[in-house]
């Protein structure tokens, strides 16, 4: 399956962000992509999460997701994007990944479980975490995908749960905040999640300066297949099911585990 790694520099104008996304989806489809993976907060982003984030949040059948669905259907590609979903709690929103298939139909949505209350940030002041820590997987193009959002990458049990649910590719959508060793951590954690689960990790990240850029694809052996720089860009990478099968046969860790999963 050919997957486009789409790196954005999203801002505070939702319409402008959607126009940029439209151009990326069209370009990726023209290059043979079957899926386009956009970052966390693809449709609205500013330096710090504040009260404006809930103000622009919408239901998943609102104008923003309707446009994402239209783009998917018009270009015949699956589109994965981070959006702000309206929440029942006043003054709060959900940080949600939404997936539309090549026919525009919504395949999956995932509300971020682990909020970024770290490094001086407090995402939980305005974002409501998922109420249940259920893994979200979906099928497309003969593969099963699992969804992660940014800080989730630091929690290996979530990636393992997704792999146990059959995920062969982890889609890790992020706005990875800059800081000491943060680029190295992004690269190392992406490789670790790939190696320990025998999966591809497709990490789509926001561009500098709010985030670090360096969107990447890591294969099940931990090899970097593609990595972007710090500016908005797009790369189309082929994900190979036979590579996943071969690595899992060489390192059958899923069947060799001896410690039980935590209750």
C-alpha positions as CSV (number, residue, x, y, z in Angstrom):
1,X,0.0,0.0,0.0
2,X,1.3,3.5,-0.9
3,X,1.0,5.9,2.0
4,X,1.6,9.6,1.8
5,X,3.4,11.2,4.8
6,X,2.0,14.7,4.8
7,X,3.8,17.3,7.0
8,X,1.9,20.6,7.6
9,X,2.5,23.9,9.2
10,X,-1.1,24.4,10.5
11,X,-2.2,27.7,11.9
12,X,-5.2,29.4,13.4
13,X,-7.2,29.8,10.2
14,X,-9.3,26.7,9.7
15,X,-10.1,27.6,6.1
16,X,-6.5,28.1,5.1
17,X,-5.5,24.8,6.8
18,X,-8.2,23.0,4.8
19,X,-7.0,24.6,1.6
20,X,-3.5,23.4,2.3
21,X,-4.7,20.0,3.1
22,X,-6.7,19.9,-0.2
23,X,-3.5,20.7,-2.1
24,X,-1.6,18.0,-0.3
25,X,-4.2,15.3,-0.8
26,X,-4.4,16.2,-4.5
27,X,-0.6,16.0,-4.9
28,X,-0.4,12.7,-3.0
29,X,-3.2,11.1,-5.0
30,X,-1.4,12.2,-8.2
31,X,1.7,10.4,-7.0
32,X,-0.2,7.2,-6.5
33,X,-0.9,7.4,-2.8
34,X,-3.8,5.3,-1.5
35,X,-3.8,6.9,2.0
36,X,-2.8,10.4,3.2
37,X,-1.7,10.7,6.8
38,X,-1.9,14.3,8.3
39,X,-0.7,15.4,11.7
40,X,-2.4,16.0,15.0
41,X,-4.3,19.3,15.1
42,X,-4.2,19.4,11.3
43,X,-7.1,21.8,11.0
44,X,-6.3,24.2,13.9
45,X,-3.1,24.8,15.8
46,X,-1.4,27.5,17.8
47,X,1.6,27.5,20.1
48,X,-0.3,26.6,23.3
49,X,-3.6,24.9,23.7
50,X,-6.0,27.5,25.0
51,X,-9.7,28.4,25.1
52,X,-9.9,28.9,21.4
53,X,-9.5,25.2,20.7
54,X,-13.0,24.3,22.1
55,X,-14.4,27.4,20.3
56,X,-13.5,25.9,16.8
57,X,-14.4,22.3,17.7
58,X,-17.2,20.7,15.7
59,X,-19.0,17.3,15.6
60,X,-17.5,14.7,13.3
61,X,-20.3,15.3,10.8
62,X,-19.7,19.1,10.8
63,X,-18.2,21.3,8.0
64,X,-14.5,20.3,8.7
65,X,-15.0,16.6,8.5
66,X,-17.4,17.0,5.7
67,X,-14.6,18.7,3.7
68,X,-12.1,15.9,4.6
69,X,-14.7,13.3,3.5
70,X,-15.2,15.2,0.2
71,X,-11.4,15.3,-0.4
72,X,-11.1,11.6,0.2
73,X,-13.9,10.8,-2.2
74,X,-12.9,13.2,-4.9
75,X,-9.4,11.9,-5.0
76,X,-10.1,8.3,-4.2
77,X,-7.7,8.1,-1.2
78,X,-8.1,7.4,2.5
79,X,-7.5,10.6,4.6
80,X,-6.3,10.5,8.2
81,X,-6.3,13.9,10.1
82,X,-6.2,15.4,13.5
83,X,-9.3,17.5,14.2
84,X,-11.0,19.2,17.2
85,X,-14.2,17.4,18.0
86,X,-17.0,19.0,20.0
87,X,-17.3,17.8,23.5
88,X,-20.3,17.6,25.9
89,X,-18.2,19.2,28.7
90,X,-18.4,23.0,28.4
91,X,-15.2,24.8,27.5
92,X,-13.5,21.6,26.4
93,X,-12.9,19.7,23.1
94,X,-11.6,16.3,22.1
95,X,-8.3,16.0,20.3
96,X,-9.5,13.4,17.7
97,X,-8.1,11.5,14.8
98,X,-10.6,10.9,12.1
99,X,-10.3,8.5,9.2
100,X,-12.2,8.8,5.9
101,X,-12.0,6.0,3.4
102,X,-11.5,6.4,-0.4
103,X,-15.3,6.6,-0.8
104,X,-15.6,9.4,1.8
105,X,-17.1,7.2,4.4
106,X,-15.8,7.6,7.9
107,X,-13.9,4.4,8.9
108,X,-12.7,5.3,12.4
109,X,-12.2,8.0,14.9
110,X,-9.9,8.1,18.0
111,X,-10.0,10.5,20.9
112,X,-6.5,11.0,22.4
113,X,-6.0,9.0,25.6
114,X,-2.8,10.5,27.0
115,X,-2.9,14.3,27.1
116,X,0.3,16.4,27.0
117,X,0.6,17.7,30.6
118,X,4.4,17.8,30.4
119,X,7.3,20.1,29.6
120,X,5.3,23.1,30.9
121,X,2.2,22.4,28.8
122,X,-1.2,21.6,30.1
123,X,-3.3,20.1,27.2
124,X,-5.9,18.9,29.7
125,X,-7.0,22.4,30.6
126,X,-9.0,22.6,27.4
127,X,-8.9,19.1,26.0
128,X,-11.0,16.2,27.3
129,X,-9.3,12.8,27.2
130,X,-11.1,9.7,25.9
131,X,-13.3,8.2,28.6
132,X,-12.1,4.7,27.8
133,X,-8.7,3.4,26.8
134,X,-9.9,1.2,24.0
135,X,-7.6,0.7,21.0
136,X,-8.9,1.9,17.7
137,X,-8.1,-0.1,14.6
138,X,-9.5,-0.1,11.1
139,X,-8.9,-1.9,7.8
140,X,-7.9,-0.4,4.5
141,X,-6.1,-1.6,1.5
142,X,-5.7,-5.1,2.9
143,X,-3.9,-3.9,6.1
144,X,-5.0,-3.2,9.6
145,X,-4.1,0.2,11.1
146,X,-3.9,1.4,14.7
147,X,-4.2,5.0,15.8
148,X,-1.9,7.0,18.2
149,X,-1.8,10.7,18.9
150,X,1.5,12.4,19.8
151,X,2.1,11.8,23.5
152,X,0.6,8.4,23.2
153,X,3.9,7.3,21.6
154,X,5.5,7.3,25.0
155,X,3.2,4.7,26.3
156,X,4.3,1.3,24.9
157,X,1.3,-0.6,26.3
158,X,-1.1,1.3,23.9
159,X,1.0,0.3,20.9
160,X,1.1,-3.3,22.2
161,X,-2.7,-3.3,22.7
162,X,-3.1,-2.1,19.1
163,X,-0.8,-4.8,17.8
164,X,-2.7,-7.4,19.8
165,X,-5.9,-6.1,18.1
166,X,-4.3,-7.0,14.8
167,X,-2.6,-3.7,13.8
168,X,0.2,-4.1,11.2
169,X,0.7,-0.3,10.8
170,X,0.6,2.3,13.6
171,X,-0.4,5.8,12.4
172,X,1.2,8.2,14.9
173,X,-0.1,11.7,14.3
174,X,1.7,14.4,16.2
175,X,2.5,18.0,17.0
176,X,5.7,17.0,18.8
177,X,6.8,20.0,21.0
178,X,10.4,21.1,20.5
179,X,12.9,20.8,23.4
180,X,16.0,19.1,24.7
181,X,16.5,15.7,22.9
182,X,13.0,15.8,21.5
183,X,13.9,15.0,18.0
184,X,16.0,12.0,19.1
185,X,13.1,10.9,21.3
186,X,10.6,11.1,18.4
187,X,12.9,9.0,16.3
188,X,13.8,6.5,19.0
189,X,10.3,6.0,20.3
190,X,9.0,5.5,16.8
191,X,11.6,2.9,16.1
192,X,11.0,1.2,19.4
193,X,7.3,0.9,18.9
194,X,7.9,-0.6,15.4
195,X,10.6,-3.1,16.6
196,X,8.8,-4.4,19.7
197,X,5.5,-5.0,17.8
198,X,6.7,-6.0,14.4
199,X,4.8,-3.2,12.7
200,X,5.4,-0.1,10.5
201,X,5.1,3.2,12.3
202,X,4.0,6.1,10.1
203,X,4.6,9.3,12.1
204,X,3.1,12.4,10.6
205,X,4.3,15.5,12.5
206,X,3.6,19.3,12.3
207,X,6.4,21.4,10.8
208,X,8.6,23.9,12.7
209,X,8.4,26.1,14.7
210,X,5.5,24.9,16.9
211,X,6.6,21.3,16.3
212,X,9.8,19.6,15.2
213,X,8.8,18.3,11.8
214,X,10.8,15.1,10.8
215,X,7.7,13.1,9.9
216,X,8.9,9.5,9.3
217,X,8.1,6.0,8.4
218,X,9.9,3.2,10.3
219,X,9.7,-0.4,9.2
220,X,9.2,-3.5,11.5
221,X,13.0,-3.9,11.8
222,X,13.4,-0.3,13.0
223,X,14.9,0.9,9.7
224,X,13.8,4.4,8.7
225,X,12.2,4.2,5.3
226,X,11.6,7.9,4.9
227,X,12.1,11.0,7.0
228,X,11.2,14.6,6.1
229,X,12.9,17.8,7.2
230,X,11.5,20.7,9.3
231,X,9.4,22.4,6.6
232,X,6.0,21.4,5.1
233,X,6.5,18.5,2.7
234,X,5.1,15.2,1.5
235,X,6.6,11.8,0.8
236,X,4.9,8.7,-0.6
237,X,6.1,5.4,0.8
238,X,5.2,1.8,0.1
239,X,4.2,-0.3,3.1
240,X,4.8,-4.0,2.4
241,X,2.7,-6.7,4.1
242,X,5.3,-9.3,3.3
243,X,7.9,-7.3,5.2
244,X,5.7,-7.4,8.3
245,X,5.1,-11.2,7.9
246,X,8.8,-11.9,7.4
247,X,9.9,-9.9,10.5
248,X,7.2,-11.4,12.7
249,X,8.4,-14.9,11.6
250,X,12.0,-14.1,12.5
251,X,11.1,-12.5,15.8
252,X,7.8,-14.0,17.0
253,X,7.6,-11.9,20.1
254,X,3.8,-11.8,20.1
255,X,3.7,-15.6,20.9
256,X,6.8,-15.7,23.1
257,X,5.6,-13.2,25.8
258,X,5.6,-14.6,29.3
259,X,4.5,-11.7,31.4
260,X,0.7,-11.1,31.4
261,X,-0.8,-7.9,30.2
262,X,-1.6,-5.5,33.1
263,X,-5.1,-5.6,34.4
